[in-house]
Amino acid sequence: MTPRVRAELRRSGGFRERSLRVVLDSATLPHDQAAQLARLVEQIDLTRVGAEIGAASHADLTRYQLAVEYGGRHWRGTVAEPCVPTELRPLLRFLTSAAR
């Protein structure tokens, strides 16, 4: 059985200031989406990403505030374009598309 995953994304800033907030919980998602969310989170080494994460302060940069709960572990961080770690991008895309 896959551990429960909860992910919250807040996007702000950017040239067009397209803010967004989405919260996904694998306990309430259809099975295929819950499995995909779990796979995306499992592919990220959150301890390593957490050590590298940084957020630039330029107002026109898109910023992502991300919180992830997975298997009893909690992770929270803020990243900004163009410095988003490569391994976070698939999860950010998935969460962004779920908000539409």
N, C-alpha and C positions, 0 to 999 in steps of 0.2 A: 504494500500500500504506500502511495506517495504521501509525504508529509503535507500538511496544509500550508498553502502559500497565500500571503496577502501582500499586495503591492499598491502603493499610492504614489502617484506622480502629479506634481504641480509644475507646469511650464509657464514661464513669464519672460517678459522682455522681447528682444528681437526687433527687427526693423518695423514690422507691422504690429508689434505688441499683441500677438495672438496667445492670450492666456488660456490655460486649460487645467482642469483637475479631473483625475480619474482614480477610482479605487476599485481594484479587482480582488476577489477572494475566491480561491479555488473551491471552497465549500459551497459556493452559490453559482458557479459557472457550469455550463454544459461540460460533460466529461472531456471532450476533445480539446476545448479551450483551457480547461483546468490542467490537463496533461501538458499542453504547450507552455503554459505559464510556468509550471514546475520545471520543465526542461530548460527553459530560458534562464531561470534563476540558478539551476544546478550548474550551468555552464560558466557561471561567474564566480571567481574567487573573491568573495566580498572582503575578506581580510586583506588581500593584496590591493584590491581597488581602493579600499578605504585608506590605505597608507599613501596612495598616489593622488587621491582626489584633491582637486582645487577648484576654486571658482573665481574667475576674473570678475572685476567689478564694473566693467563698461556697460552702460545702460542699454546700448543697442545690441548686446549679445543675448542670444536665447539662453535662458538658465533653466535647469531642471532640478527640482528638489525631489528626491526619490527616497521612499521608505519601504523596506522589504522585511517581512517576517517569514521565516522559513524554518520548519523543524525546531521551533522553540528559540531560534536565534533572531536577533533584531539588527538591522543595519539601516543607517540613515546617512545621506550625503547630498551635497549640492555640486553640480558640475555646470559648466558653461561652454558653449561653442567657442572656439573650435577644439577645445581640450577635453571633449568627452572620450573616455577610454573606449577603445574599439569593442571590447567585450560587453559593454553596457548598451551599445547601439541597438542590437536586436530586441532587447527588452523594452527600451524606450520606444522603438517603432511599434511593437505589439501593444503597449499601453496606449500610445497615441491613437492608433487605429481603432482600439476598442472604445475610445471616447467619441468617435464620430457617429 
